[in-house]
Amino acid sequence: MATTRELRDRISSIDNTLKITNAMYLISSTKLRKAKIELQQTEPYFYTLQTMIQRILRHLPEGFTHPYLDLREDLRERFDPKHYRTAIICVTADKGLAGAYNHNVIKRTEELLKERPDHRLYIVGEMGRVYFRQAGVDIEEHFHYTAQNPTLHRARVITGRMLDLFQQDRIDSVYIVYTRMKNSLEMITETEQLLPIDKINGGALTTTIPMVAGMEEFRLRPTPKAIIDNVIPDYINGFIYSALVESFCSEQNARMTAMDAANRSGNKLKQELSIQYNRSRQAAITQEITEIAAGARAQKMH
C-alpha cells in the first residue's frame, strides 16, 4: 500500500496535469469559436459560387471539352484507376492530444495511397509529415503553418500547386482528405476529388448543396472556355479553404472532447487517491493513539 507521502505526491501531480488540460480545453474552445465565425462568414460566397458552377455545367454546349472537365475516359478504358497519376492533399493537425482526429485522416490517406500507387503526397500539418516520414512515404511538399492558421492566401498557394500540375499534364486527378465537423459530437473524414470535375455527377459539388433544378435561359459570355478558366480555379480555392477551416474546427472540437475526458478521468482518480490518503492518515493517527495509550497503561502498571 502507498504511503501518505506517495499519495500526496500523486495528488499534487494530478492537480498540475489538470491545470494543463483545463488550459488546453479553454484555448481550444476559443479557437473553435473563432474558426466557426470565419467559416460562417465565407460560406455564403462559396455556396453561391457552387450554385453558379452547377448552372454553368448544365448549360455548356453539347460536345464542349475542357481540361478541368476531362475525366480521362481514355485512361478509364486502357488502365485500372490505380495507374492514374494522382495528387493527394492530406490535412492533419500540427499537434496531437486530439483524440482520433489525426489517426482517422492518416488512415484514410493510407488507403487512398494504396488505391493510387502512382501518387504525389502533399501534407498540411506537422502530425501528418512526421507520420509519413517515419513510415518511409515520400512527401512531395509540406505546407508549413497552414493547419493552425488557415487563410485564403494559404489556400491559394495549395490551389496554385495543384492547378500547375494539372495544366502541365503531370497528374490526372487531385484528391483532398480532410475532416468535416457534422456536429459537436460527430466528425466525418471526407475524401473528395477536386479535379477533374465530373459535370454529370457533380463530384465535390454535390457535397454541400443540391443541384439547381428548373428550366432557364442561360448565355455564356464571352465564351464557355473563358468562364470555366476563371470560375473553376475560384471554386477549387474556395473548397480547399473550406476544407482547411473545417479541419481546424474539427481539430479544436476533438481536442476539447479529449481534454474534457482527461479532466473527468483526472478528477475521478484524484477523488479515489484522496480517499486512500485520508484512510492512510486516519490509520496512521489511530496507530499513534494506540501506541500512546499502550505506553500510558504500561507506565501505570509500573
C-alpha angles and dihedrals in degrees: 000000000000118000122242090254092053091048091048091051092049092050090050090050091051090050090054092048091049090054089057096045091047091051092049090049092053093046092050092048090053093048091047092055091049093048092048090053091051091049093049091050094054101037097080092057096047094043089052090047091052091049090052092048090052090053092047093050091051092053101044113128118265111272095015113153133190133168091242089056097039106116091189093243089176089060091048089056097042104035144034112251090252088073093061114113100240134188112207123196112200115194113202135151130268091230139038131222089091102115115240094337097110094034094057094050093046092047092052091047091052089053090051091048089055091049091050109036092172095069146136114216121213118187132205112189135033095251092062092046093052093046097049092042090055090045090055095244115148114241116206094198140348116213102216124212093007101109094059096037111034109185136162090250092057090046089052090053091055092043091051092054092050095046092049092053092046096046091048089053092239092127135030100207144011124217132183125202115199143140125259121198106225091180139329091284103038131054124182128206106224131199115195133177109226099178136068099025117223102224091192101050097023096227110207090000090077095056097082110024136016124252116274111249131199139070119285141158110247127181122192113213136217090000135320090244093054091050094049090047090058104033103045096056089051090050093050091047090050093048093050091048091049090049091051093050093043089051091048090051090048092049093053092045091049091049091049089052092047093047092047090053090047091051093051093047091046093050091048092050091045091053092051092048091047090055090050090047093051091047091048091050091046091051091049092049091047090050091051092049091049091051092048092048091048091050092049092051091049091054092050091052090056 
